[in-house]
Amino acid sequence: MSVQVYSVTLPVLLLAWANGANDVSKGIATLIGSGLAKPAPAILWGAFWTLAGGIAAAFWGSILAANFAHGYLATDFRPDTAFIAGAMSGAFGWVGIATRLGLPVSTPHVSTGSLMGVRFTDRSQPRQADAFRTILLASLVTLPAAALIGAGVTWVLGGLL
């Protein structure tokens, strides 16, 4: 295998591992903690659905990528090895750090942020400024908006119940 294949494969595998370490353990812990399953069946259940998710991603990942790329990347953009390795490494880095620190993390959001960072540094391609602003604004607004809506609903329901 060439160096290019390894430089992309390793970050992709590391991101998959970090994502699994972060997400699958929560699902397994929920099954065991709720008393729905013993540890061995819960681990098998988690492994089965992780594999099923990987297979589904192989089939539908290109649709997601095409939808994401529309308006964010130029239509003729062809990512090179450095672009892919950088994006996957950035995502792996934050998912790994967040998992280690016990912080909540969303791999799709992390991947989007990593892609934004890599795309921003790629001087060979035109930037899609509107898409950057939209994604950044959505990222900055969603957490406070969700917190306010959740607090408001709790306050209203607390007064009614």
MARBA-233570 format. One record per atom (N, C-alpha, C): residue number from 0; residue in one letter; atom name; x, y, z. Coordinates in nm, 4 decimals, padded with zeros to 6 digits, always signed. Layout:
BEGIN
R     n   res   atom          x          y          z
R   NUM     A     CA          X          Y          Z
...
! end
This chain:
BEGIN
R     n   res   atom          x          y          z
R     0     M      N   +00.0839   -00.1186   +00.0000
R     0     M     CA   +00.0000   +00.0000   +00.0000
R     0     M      C   +00.0878   +00.1241   +00.0000
R     1     S      N   +00.0360   +00.2269   -00.0608
R     1     S     CA   +00.1129   +00.3503   -00.0692
R     1     S      C   +00.0989   +00.4311   +00.0595
R     2     V      N   +00.1864   +00.5275   +00.0734
R     2     V     CA   +00.1829   +00.6164   +00.1896
R     2     V      C   +00.0511   +00.6933   +00.1921
R     3     Q      N   -00.0012   +00.7297   +00.0748
R     3     Q     CA   -00.1276   +00.8037   +00.0685
R     3     Q      C   -00.2428   +00.7220   +00.1269
R     4     V      N   -00.2473   +00.5942   +00.0966
R     4     V     CA   -00.3539   +00.5089   +00.1491
R     4     V      C   -00.3430   +00.5006   +00.3010
R     5     Y      N   -00.2220   +00.4814   +00.3536
R     5     Y     CA   -00.2033   +00.4748   +00.4979
R     5     Y      C   -00.2348   +00.6072   +00.5650
R     6     S      N   -00.1996   +00.7191   +00.5009
R     6     S     CA   -00.2232   +00.8488   +00.5634
R     6     S      C   -00.3712   +00.8815   +00.5733
R     7     V      N   -00.4552   +00.8170   +00.4952
R     7     V     CA   -00.5994   +00.8348   +00.5043
R     7     V      C   -00.6619   +00.7249   +00.5890
R     8     T      N   -00.6174   +00.6019   +00.5726
R     8     T     CA   -00.6771   +00.4880   +00.6423
R     8     T      C   -00.6594   +00.4988   +00.7934
R     9     L      N   -00.5419   +00.5339   +00.8396
R     9     L     CA   -00.5179   +00.5413   +00.9839
R     9     L      C   -00.6089   +00.6433   +01.0526
R    10     P      N   -00.6191   +00.7678   +01.0044
R    10     P     CA   -00.7117   +00.8609   +01.0705
R    10     P      C   -00.8577   +00.8161   +01.0652
R    11     V      N   -00.9004   +00.7531   +00.9567
R    11     V     CA   -01.0384   +00.7038   +00.9471
R    11     V      C   -01.0621   +00.5943   +01.0507
R    12     L      N   -00.9686   +00.5014   +01.0633
R    12     L     CA   -00.9826   +00.3947   +01.1628
R    12     L      C   -00.9783   +00.4495   +01.3048
R    13     L      N   -00.8925   +00.5473   +01.3290
R    13     L     CA   -00.8855   +00.6071   +01.4618
R    13     L      C   -01.0150   +00.6793   +01.4974
R    14     L      N   -01.0738   +00.7503   +01.4006
R    14     L     CA   -01.2016   +00.8171   +01.4258
R    14     L      C   -01.3107   +00.7134   +01.4526
R    15     A      N   -01.3138   +00.6063   +01.3761
R    15     A     CA   -01.4129   +00.5004   +01.3986
R    15     A      C   -01.3961   +00.4410   +01.5382
R    16     W      N   -01.2726   +00.4186   +01.5792
R    16     W     CA   -01.2467   +00.3639   +01.7126
R    16     W      C   -01.2922   +00.4616   +01.8216
R    17     A      N   -01.2567   +00.5888   +01.8074
R    17     A     CA   -01.2944   +00.6890   +01.9080
R    17     A      C   -01.4465   +00.7036   +01.9147
R    18     N      N   -01.5118   +00.7031   +01.7993
R    18     N     CA   -01.6570   +00.7139   +01.7963
R    18     N      C   -01.7203   +00.5931   +01.8655
R    19     G      N   -01.6697   +00.4749   +01.8374
R    19     G     CA   -01.7207   +00.3548   +01.9028
R    19     G      C   -01.6978   +00.3575   +02.0531
R    20     A      N   -01.5793   +00.4026   +02.0944
R    20     A     CA   -01.5488   +00.4110   +02.2373
R    20     A      C   -01.6418   +00.5085   +02.3073
R    21     N      N   -01.6841   +00.6108   +02.2364
R    21     N     CA   -01.7708   +00.7116   +02.2960
R    21     N      C   -01.9171   +00.6695   +02.2926
R    22     D      N   -01.9638   +00.6186   +02.1805
R    22     D     CA   -02.1067   +00.5927   +02.1633
R    22     D      C   -02.1521   +00.4547   +02.2070
R    23     V      N   -02.0816   +00.3519   +02.1666
R    23     V     CA   -02.1274   +00.2156   +02.1926
R    23     V      C   -02.1326   +00.1868   +02.3422
R    24     S      N   -02.0354   +00.2366   +02.4161
R    24     S     CA   -02.0338   +00.2091   +02.5601
R    24     S      C   -02.1560   +00.2669   +02.6296
R    25     K      N   -02.2062   +00.3806   +02.5825
R    25     K     CA   -02.3256   +00.4397   +02.6431
R    25     K      C   -02.4477   +00.3511   +02.6192
R    26     G      N   -02.4596   +00.2959   +02.5008
R    26     G     CA   -02.5721   +00.2084   +02.4702
R    26     G      C   -02.5666   +00.0798   +02.5505
R    27     I      N   -02.4474   +00.0244   +02.5617
R    27     I     CA   -02.4301   -00.0997   +02.6379
R    27     I      C   -02.4573   -00.0745   +02.7858
R    28     A      N   -02.4061   +00.0354   +02.8391
R    28     A     CA   -02.4281   +00.0687   +02.9802
R    28     A      C   -02.5760   +00.0882   +03.0093
R    29     T      N   -02.6493   +00.1467   +02.9155
R    29     T     CA   -02.7929   +00.1668   +02.9335
R    29     T      C   -02.8659   +00.0337   +02.9397
R    30     L      N   -02.8302   -00.0596   +02.8513
R    30     L     CA   -02.8946   -00.1907   +02.8529
R    30     L      C   -02.8681   -00.2635   +02.9847
R    31     I      N   -02.7437   -00.2582   +03.0313
R    31     I     CA   -02.7083   -00.3280   +03.1543
R    31     I      C   -02.7666   -00.2566   +03.2763
R    32     G      N   -02.7510   -00.1248   +03.2799
R    32     G     CA   -02.7982   -00.0471   +03.3944
R    32     G      C   -02.9490   -00.0531   +03.4135
R    33     S      N   -03.0220   -00.0635   +03.3049
R    33     S     CA   -03.1684   -00.0700   +03.3146
R    33     S      C   -03.2178   -00.2102   +03.3479
R    34     G      N   -03.1267   -00.3072   +03.3450
R    34     G     CA   -03.1637   -00.4446   +03.3744
R    34     G      C   -03.2217   -00.5199   +03.2555
R    35     L      N   -03.2172   -00.4594   +03.1373
R    35     L     CA   -03.2714   -00.5267   +03.0193
R    35     L      C   -03.1805   -00.6372   +02.9678
R    36     A      N   -03.0518   -00.6299   +02.9995
R    36     A     CA   -02.9589   -00.7316   +02.9476
R    36     A      C   -02.8426   -00.7495   +03.0442
R    37     K      N   -02.7879   -00.8692   +03.0415
R    37     K     CA   -02.6638   -00.8996   +03.1137
R    37     K      C   -02.5475   -00.8474   +03.0277
R    38     P      N   -02.4271   -00.8359   +03.0854
R    38     P     CA   -02.3152   -00.7787   +03.0087
R    38     P      C   -02.2838   -00.8477   +02.8763
R    39     A      N   -02.2752   -00.9793   +02.8724
R    39     A     CA   -02.2370   -01.0474   +02.7474
R    39     A      C   -02.3367   -01.0223   +02.6341
R    40     P      N   -02.4678   -01.0412   +02.6559
R    40     P     CA   -02.5618   -01.0113   +02.5469
R    40     P      C   -02.5613   -00.8627   +02.5080
R    41     A      N   -02.5425   -00.7743   +02.6055
R    41     A     CA   -02.5403   -00.6309   +02.5751
R    41     A      C   -02.4212   -00.5967   +02.4850
R    42     I      N   -02.3070   -00.6580   +02.5109
R    42     I     CA   -02.1888   -00.6346   +02.4268
R    42     I      C   -02.2124   -00.6889   +02.2863
R    43     L      N   -02.2710   -00.8063   +02.2760
R    43     L     CA   -02.3041   -00.8616   +02.1436
R    43     L      C   -02.4032   -00.7729   +02.0705
R    44     W      N   -02.5024   -00.7209   +02.1418
R    44     W     CA   -02.6009   -00.6314   +02.0835
R    44     W      C   -02.5318   -00.5058   +02.0305
R    45     G      N   -02.4433   -00.4483   +02.1114
R    45     G     CA   -02.3701   -00.3291   +02.0685
R    45     G      C   -02.2826   -00.3574   +01.9476
R    46     A      N   -02.2154   -00.4723   +01.9469
R    46     A     CA   -02.1298   -00.5086   +01.8331
R    46     A      C   -02.2130   -00.5284   +01.7070
R    47     F      N   -02.3275   -00.5945   +01.7203
R    47     F     CA   -02.4140   -00.6178   +01.6046
R    47     F      C   -02.4599   -00.4859   +01.5428
R    48     W      N   -02.5100   -00.3935   +01.6260
R    48     W     CA   -02.5624   -00.2682   +01.5725
R    48     W      C   -02.4522   -00.1755   +01.5243
R    49     T      N   -02.3347   -00.1870   +01.5810
R    49     T     CA   -02.2218   -00.1101   +01.5288
R    49     T      C   -02.1860   -00.1589   +01.3893
R    50     L      N   -02.1829   -00.2890   +01.3705
R    50     L     CA   -02.1562   -00.3453   +01.2383
R    50     L      C   -02.2667   -00.3059   +01.1396
R    51     A      N   -02.3922   -00.3151   +01.1831
R    51     A     CA   -02.5040   -00.2771   +01.0957
R    51     A      C   -02.4940   -00.1296   +01.0571
R    52     G      N   -02.4553   -00.0457   +01.1510
R    52     G     CA   -02.4383   +00.0962   +01.1211
R    52     G      C   -02.3264   +00.1210   +01.0224
R    53     G      N   -02.2186   +00.0468   +01.0351
R    53     G     CA   -02.1081   +00.0593   +00.9403
R    53     G      C   -02.1481   +00.0190   +00.7995
R    54     I      N   -02.2261   -00.0879   +00.7905
R    54     I     CA   -02.2736   -00.1327   +00.6588
R    54     I      C   -02.3685   -00.0287   +00.5991
R    55     A      N   -02.4583   +00.0232   +00.6817
R    55     A     CA   -02.5510   +00.1263   +00.6331
R    55     A      C   -02.4743   +00.2501   +00.5884
R    56     A      N   -02.3723   +00.2885   +00.6633
R    56     A     CA   -02.2924   +00.4055   +00.6256
R    56     A      C   -02.2217   +00.3838   +00.4927
R    57     A      N   -02.1790   +00.2614   +00.4677
R    57     A     CA   -02.1121   +00.2326   +00.3403
R    57     A      C   -02.2072   +00.2544   +00.2236
R    58     F      N   -02.3349   +00.2216   +00.2434
R    58     F     CA   -02.4328   +00.2381   +00.1362
R    58     F      C   -02.4846   +00.3809   +00.1251
R    59     W      N   -02.5151   +00.4442   +00.2395
R    59     W     CA   -02.5793   +00.5751   +00.2359
R    59     W      C   -02.4857   +00.6913   +00.2642
R    60     G      N   -02.3601   +00.6635   +00.2923
R    60     G     CA   -02.2648   +00.7704   +00.3206
R    60     G      C   -02.2455   +00.8654   +00.2048
R    61     S      N   -02.2491   +00.8140   +00.0831
R    61     S     CA   -02.2290   +00.9013   -00.0330
R    61     S      C   -02.3449   +00.9992   -00.0486
R    62     I      N   -02.4651   +00.9586   -00.0114
R    62     I     CA   -02.5805   +01.0490   -00.0181
R    62     I      C   -02.5624   +01.1611   +00.0841
R    63     L      N   -02.5222   +01.1258   +00.2046
R    63     L     CA   -02.4973   +01.2256   +00.3082
R    63     L      C   -02.3869   +01.3211   +00.2645
R    64     A      N   -02.2797   +01.2666   +00.2108
R    64     A     CA   -02.1688   +01.3504   +00.1658
R    64     A      C   -02.2123   +01.4452   +00.0554
R    65     A      N   -02.2926   +01.3968   -00.0374
R    65     A     CA   -02.3401   +01.4816   -00.1471
R    65     A      C   -02.4291   +01.5941   -00.0939
R    66     N      N   -02.5174   +01.5616   +00.0006
R    66     N     CA   -02.6033   +01.6649   +00.0589
R    66     N      C   -02.5219   +01.7670   +00.1368
R    67     F      N   -02.4231   +01.7204   +00.2105
R    67     F     CA   -02.3390   +01.8106   +00.2880
R    67     F      C   -02.2553   +01.8996   +00.1970
R    68     A      N   -02.2019   +01.8420   +00.0928
R    68     A     CA   -02.1119   +01.9154   +00.0039
R    68     A      C   -02.1846   +02.0226   -00.0763
R    69     H      N   -02.3147   +02.0037   -00.1005
R    69     H     CA   -02.3902   +02.1009   -00.1793
R    69     H      C   -02.3876   +02.2369   -00.1093
R    70     G      N   -02.3244   +02.3329   -00.1700
R    70     G     CA   -02.3184   +02.4671   -00.1145
R    70     G      C   -02.2008   +02.4883   -00.0208
R    71     Y      N   -02.1413   +02.3832   +00.0278
R    71     Y     CA   -02.0283   +02.3982   +00.1204
R    71     Y      C   -01.8967   +02.3859   +00.0453
R    72     L      N   -01.8906   +02.2911   -00.0438
R    72     L     CA   -01.7718   +02.2724   -00.1260
R    72     L      C   -01.8063   +02.3073   -00.2702
R    73     A      N   -01.7114   +02.3594   -00.3415
R    73     A     CA   -01.7336   +02.3900   -00.4825
R    73     A      C   -01.7698   +02.2604   -00.5554
R    74     T      N   -01.8552   +02.2693   -00.6555
R    74     T     CA   -01.9037   +02.1499   -00.7237
R    74     T      C   -01.7917   +02.0702   -00.7894
R    75     D      N   -01.6849   +02.1359   -00.8280
R    75     D     CA   -01.5744   +02.0649   -00.8923
R    75     D      C   -01.4628   +02.0297   -00.7936
R    76     F      N   -01.4874   +02.0467   -00.6642
R    76     F     CA   -01.3852   +02.0194   -00.5631
R    76     F      C   -01.3563   +01.8707   -00.5538
R    77     R      N   -01.2303   +01.8358   -00.5548
R    77     R     CA   -01.1865   +01.6969   -00.5391
R    77     R      C   -01.0863   +01.6941   -00.4233
R    78     P      N   -01.1280   +01.6399   -00.3085
R    78     P     CA   -01.0382   +01.6402   -00.1933
R    78     P      C   -00.9145   +01.5545   -00.2183
R    79     D      N   -00.8010   +01.6042   -00.1735
R    79     D     CA   -00.6782   +01.5261   -00.1855
R    79     D      C   -00.6533   +01.4522   -00.0545
R    80     T      N   -00.5456   +01.3771   -00.0515
R    80     T     CA   -00.5129   +01.2951   +00.0655
R    80     T      C   -00.4944   +01.3798   +00.1908
R    81     A      N   -00.4271   +01.4930   +00.1774
R    81     A     CA   -00.4046   +01.5793   +00.2933
R    81     A      C   -00.5362   +01.6316   +00.3492
R    82     F      N   -00.6296   +01.6661   +00.2627
R    82     F     CA   -00.7603   +01.7148   +00.3056
R    82     F      C   -00.8329   +01.6088   +00.3880
R    83     I      N   -00.8411   +01.4882   +00.3352
R    83     I     CA   -00.9124   +01.3805   +00.4040
R    83     I      C   -00.8425   +01.3441   +00.5352
R    84     A      N   -00.7104   +01.3293   +00.5310
R    84     A     CA   -00.6359   +01.2942   +00.6519
R    84     A      C   -00.6494   +01.4034   +00.7581
R    85     G      N   -00.6448   +01.5285   +00.7162
R    85     G     CA   -00.6600   +01.6389   +00.8109
R    85     G      C   -00.7976   +01.6427   +00.8738
R    86     A      N   -00.9006   +01.6245   +00.7920
R    86     A     CA   -01.0376   +01.6268   +00.8441
R    86     A      C   -01.0615   +01.5123   +00.9420
R    87     M      N   -01.0192   +01.3931   +00.9078
R    87     M     CA   -01.0392   +01.2778   +00.9963
R    87     M      C   -00.9551   +01.2896   +01.1231
R    88     S      N   -00.8343   +01.3413   +01.1106
R    88     S     CA   -00.7473   +01.3577   +01.2278
R    88     S      C   -00.8040   +01.4612   +01.3241
R    89     G      N   -00.8562   +01.5710   +01.2699
R    89     G     CA   -00.9170   +01.6726   +01.3561
R    89     G      C   -01.0373   +01.6174   +01.4307
R    90     A      N   -01.1209   +01.5437   +01.3601
R    90     A     CA   -01.2387   +01.4840   +01.4235
R    90     A      C   -01.1969   +01.3814   +01.5290
R    91     F      N   -01.1011   +01.2950   +01.4941
R    91     F     CA   -01.0530   +01.1957   +01.5906
R    91     F      C   -00.9955   +01.2641   +01.7139
R    92     G      N   -00.9179   +01.3693   +01.6920
R    92     G     CA   -00.8554   +01.4384   +01.8051
R    92     G      C   -00.9566   +01.4878   +01.9064
R    93     W      N   -01.0616   +01.5559   +01.8579
R    93     W     CA   -01.1588   +01.6099   +01.9528
R    93     W      C   -01.2468   +01.5013   +02.0130
R    94     V      N   -01.2914   +01.4035   +01.9353
R    94     V     CA   -01.3722   +01.2945   +01.9912
R    94     V      C   -01.2905   +01.2199   +02.0968
R    95     G      N   -01.1631   +01.1963   +02.0687
R    95     G     CA   -01.0761   +01.1286   +02.1658
R    95     G      C   -01.0590   +01.2083   +02.2937
R    96     I      N   -01.0338   +01.3382   +02.2806
R    96     I     CA   -01.0168   +01.4239   +02.3990
R    96     I      C   -01.1466   +01.4308   +02.4793
R    97     A      N   -01.2582   +01.4537   +02.4094
R    97     A     CA   -01.3870   +01.4647   +02.4784
R    97     A      C   -01.4234   +01.3342   +02.5492
R    98     T      N   -01.3974   +01.2218   +02.4839
R    98     T     CA   -01.4265   +01.0923   +02.5451
R    98     T      C   -01.3410   +01.0731   +02.6688
R    99     R      N   -01.2143   +01.1036   +02.6567
R    99     R     CA   -01.1219   +01.0871   +02.7702
R    99     R      C   -01.1622   +01.1742   +02.8887
R   100     L      N   -01.2111   +01.2958   +02.8597
R   100     L     CA   -01.2511   +01.3881   +02.9658
R   100     L      C   -01.3947   +01.3667   +03.0131
R   101     G      N   -01.4659   +01.2746   +02.9480
R   101     G     CA   -01.6037   +01.2477   +02.9860
R   101     G      C   -01.7003   +01.3558   +02.9403
R   102     L      N   -01.6650   +01.4287   +02.8345
R   102     L     CA   -01.7511   +01.5342   +02.7826
R   102     L      C   -01.8461   +01.4777   +02.6777
R   103     P      N   -01.9661   +01.5326   +02.6698
R   103     P     CA   -02.0556   +01.4875   +02.5622
R   103     P      C   -01.9996   +01.5330   +02.4280
R   104     V      N   -02.0187   +01.4524   +02.3273
R   104     V     CA   -01.9639   +01.4853   +02.1960
R   104     V      C   -02.0529   +01.4259   +02.0884
R   105     S      N   -02.0637   +01.4965   +01.9783
R   105     S     CA   -02.1382   +01.4488   +01.8625
R   105     S      C   -02.0400   +01.4350   +01.7473
R   106     T      N   -02.0163   +01.3131   +01.7039
R   106     T     CA   -01.9199   +01.2905   +01.5963
R   106     T      C   -01.9580   +01.3632   +01.4675
R   107     P      N   -02.0859   +01.3661   +01.4272
R   107     P     CA   -02.1177   +01.4443   +01.3070
R   107     P      C   -02.0857   +01.5932   +01.3218
R   108     H      N   -02.1126   +01.6494   +01.4383
R   108     H     CA   -02.0795   +01.7904   +01.4591
R   108     H      C   -01.9289   +01.8125   +01.4593
R   109     V      N   -01.8569   +01.7218   +01.5226
R   109     V     CA   -01.7111   +01.7313   +01.5253
R   109     V      C   -01.6549   +01.7185   +01.3837
R   110     S      N   -01.7094   +01.6259   +01.3066
R   110     S     CA   -01.6631   +01.6075   +01.1693
R   110     S      C   -01.6885   +01.7327   +01.0856
R   111     T      N   -01.8040   +01.7951   +01.1052
R   111     T     CA   -01.8346   +01.9186   +01.0338
R   111     T      C   -01.7357   +02.0279   +01.0709
R   112     G      N   -01.7093   +02.0420   +01.2001
R   112     G     CA   -01.6108   +02.1421   +01.2441
R   112     G      C   -01.4733   +02.1146   +01.1878
R   113     S      N   -01.4336   +01.9904   +01.1872
R   113     S     CA   -01.3031   +01.9540   +01.1334
R   113     S      C   -01.2961   +01.9844   +00.9842
R   114     L      N   -01.4026   +01.9513   +00.9117
R   114     L     CA   -01.4072   +01.9836   +00.7691
R   114     L      C   -01.3992   +02.1343   +00.7462
R   115     M      N   -01.4660   +02.2111   +00.8307
R   115     M     CA   -01.4594   +02.3569   +00.8179
R   115     M      C   -01.3163   +02.4057   +00.8363
R   116     G      N   -01.2493   +02.3522   +00.9372
R   116     G     CA   -01.1113   +02.3935   +00.9618
R   116     G      C   -01.0186   +02.3574   +00.8480
R   117     V      N   -01.0297   +02.2358   +00.8013
R   117     V     CA   -00.9440   +02.1910   +00.6908
R   117     V      C   -00.9755   +02.2705   +00.5648
R   118     R      N   -01.1031   +02.2901   +00.5386
R   118     R     CA   -01.1445   +02.3637   +00.4190
R   118     R      C   -01.0952   +02.5075   +00.4240
R   119     F      N   -01.0978   +02.5649   +00.5431
R   119     F     CA   -01.0530   +02.7029   +00.5592
R   119     F      C   -00.9044   +02.7176   +00.5282
R   120     T      N   -00.8262   +02.6158   +00.5579
R   120     T     CA   -00.6815   +02.6244   +00.5345
R   120     T      C   -00.6409   +02.5852   +00.3937
R   121     D      N   -00.7331   +02.5265   +00.3171
R   121     D     CA   -00.7015   +02.4835   +00.1810
R   121     D      C   -00.7080   +02.6039   +00.0872
R   122     R      N   -00.5943   +02.6591   +00.0550
R   122     R     CA   -00.5873   +02.7808   -00.0269
R   122     R      C   -00.6049   +02.7528   -00.1760
R   123     S      N   -00.6012   +02.6264   -00.2159
R   123     S     CA   -00.6077   +02.5946   -00.3586
R   123     S      C   -00.7510   +02.5940   -00.4116
R   124     Q      N   -00.8489   +02.5999   -00.3242
R   124     Q     CA   -00.9886   +02.5921   -00.3662
R   124     Q      C   -01.0636   +02.7170   -00.3195
R   125     P      N   -01.1627   +02.7613   -00.3963
R   125     P     CA   -01.2428   +02.8758   -00.3514
R   125     P      C   -01.3263   +02.8363   -00.2298
R   126     R      N   -01.3392   +02.9272   -00.1361
R   126     R     CA   -01.4195   +02.9010   -00.0166
R   126     R      C   -01.5649   +02.9356   -00.0438
R   127     Q      N   -01.6519   +02.8660   +00.0220
R   127     Q     CA   -01.7941   +02.8935   +00.0137
R   127     Q      C   -01.8295   +02.9709   +00.1413
R   128     A      N   -01.8127   +03.1024   +00.1385
R   128     A     CA   -01.8274   +03.1856   +00.2578
R   128     A      C   -01.9666   +03.1751   +00.3188
R   129     D      N   -02.0718   +03.1717   +00.2382
R   129     D     CA   -02.2071   +03.1631   +00.2923
R   129     D      C   -02.2265   +03.0359   +00.3733
R   130     A      N   -02.1734   +02.9259   +00.3242
R   130     A     CA   -02.1864   +02.7988   +00.3963
R   130     A      C   -02.1114   +02.8041   +00.5286
R   131     F      N   -01.9915   +02.8642   +00.5305
R   131     F     CA   -01.9168   +02.8775   +00.6556
R   131     F      C   -01.9981   +02.9561   +00.7576
R   132     R      N   -02.0534   +03.0684   +00.7152
R   132     R     CA   -02.1314   +03.1516   +00.8075
R   132     R      C   -02.2534   +03.0759   +00.8589
R   133     T      N   -02.3217   +03.0041   +00.7722
R   133     T     CA   -02.4411   +02.9293   +00.8124
R   133     T      C   -02.4070   +02.8228   +00.9150
R   134     I      N   -02.3028   +02.7453   +00.8889
R   134     I     CA   -02.2645   +02.6385   +00.9818
R   134     I      C   -02.2156   +02.6968   +01.1140
R   135     L      N   -02.1356   +02.8019   +01.1083
R   135     L     CA   -02.0852   +02.8636   +01.2313
R   135     L      C   -02.1994   +02.9227   +01.3127
R   136     L      N   -02.2896   +02.9942   +01.2471
R   136     L     CA   -02.4031   +03.0522   +01.3179
R   136     L      C   -02.4902   +02.9434   +01.3799
R   137     A      N   -02.5176   +02.8385   +01.3036
R   137     A     CA   -02.5982   +02.7287   +01.3572
R   137     A      C   -02.5304   +02.6660   +01.4783
R   138     S      N   -02.3995   +02.6510   +01.4726
R   138     S     CA   -02.3258   +02.5912   +01.5844
R   138     S      C   -02.3304   +02.6794   +01.7077
R   139     L      N   -02.3220   +02.8093   +01.6894
R   139     L     CA   -02.3222   +02.9009   +01.8034
R   139     L      C   -02.4611   +02.9232   +01.8622
R   140     V      N   -02.5640   +02.9065   +01.7809
R   140     V     CA   -02.7001   +02.9354   +01.8245
R   140     V      C   -02.7703   +02.8133   +01.8835
R   141     T      N   -02.7423   +02.6935   +01.8340
R   141     T     CA   -02.8226   +02.5770   +01.8722
R   141     T      C   -02.8144   +02.5421   +02.0203
R   142     L      N   -02.6974   +02.5446   +02.0794
R   142     L     CA   -02.6865   +02.5064   +02.2207
R   142     L      C   -02.7606   +02.6045   +02.3115
R   143     P      N   -02.7349   +02.7358   +02.3015
R   143     P     CA   -02.8114   +02.8276   +02.3870
R   143     P      C   -02.9619   +02.8238   +02.3584
R   144     A      N   -03.0001   +02.8094   +02.2304
R   144     A     CA   -03.1430   +02.8050   +02.1974
R   144     A      C   -03.2086   +02.6824   +02.2599
R   145     A      N   -03.1452   +02.5673   +02.2471
R   145     A     CA   -03.2001   +02.4452   +02.3062
R   145     A      C   -03.2074   +02.4567   +02.4578
R   146     A      N   -03.1061   +02.5174   +02.5194
R   146     A     CA   -03.1059   +02.5352   +02.6649
R   146     A      C   -03.2210   +02.6258   +02.7081
R   147     L      N   -03.2426   +02.7345   +02.6373
R   147     L     CA   -03.3519   +02.8258   +02.6722
R   147     L      C   -03.4887   +02.7609   +02.6520
R   148     I      N   -03.5060   +02.6897   +02.5430
R   148     I     CA   -03.6340   +02.6224   +02.5183
R   148     I      C   -03.6586   +02.5163   +02.6250
R   149     G      N   -03.5570   +02.4381   +02.6553
R   149     G     CA   -03.5714   +02.3360   +02.7599
R   149     G      C   -03.6047   +02.3967   +02.8949
R   150     A      N   -03.5373   +02.5066   +02.9311
R   150     A     CA   -03.5648   +02.5735   +03.0588
R   150     A      C   -03.7072   +02.6302   +03.0589
R   151     G      N   -03.7477   +02.6883   +02.9461
R   151     G     CA   -03.8823   +02.7457   +02.9389
R   151     G      C   -03.9909   +02.6413   +02.9525
R   152     V      N   -03.9761   +02.5296   +02.8827
R   152     V     CA   -04.0758   +02.4232   +02.8907
R   152     V      C   -04.0799   +02.3660   +03.0322
R   153     T      N   -03.9643   +02.3473   +03.0931
R   153     T     CA   -03.9609   +02.2960   +03.2313
R   153     T      C   -04.0280   +02.3929   +03.3271
R   154     W      N   -04.0057   +02.5222   +03.3090
R   154     W     CA   -04.0663   +02.6234   +03.3958
R   154     W      C   -04.2178   +02.6227   +03.3802
R   155     V      N   -04.2656   +02.6172   +03.2543
R   155     V     CA   -04.4094   +02.6157   +03.2295
R   155     V      C   -04.4719   +02.4884   +03.2858
R   156     L      N   -04.4113   +02.3725   +03.2539
R   156     L     CA   -04.4673   +02.2467   +03.3033
R   156     L      C   -04.4582   +02.2371   +03.4549
R   157     G      N   -04.3529   +02.2912   +03.5130
R   157     G     CA   -04.3390   +02.2902   +03.6595
R   157     G      C   -04.4509   +02.3665   +03.7261
R   158     G      N   -04.4958   +02.4742   +03.6629
R   158     G     CA   -04.6066   +02.5535   +03.7173
R   158     G      C   -04.7408   +02.4872   +03.6969
R   159     L      N   -04.7513   +02.4017   +03.5938
R   159     L     CA   -04.8781   +02.3349   +03.5644
R   159     L      C   -04.8945   +02.2031   +03.6371
R   160     L      N   -04.7852   +02.1369   +03.6661
R   160     L     CA   -04.7962   +02.0030   +03.7252
R   160     L      C   -04.7851   +02.0030   +03.8745
! end
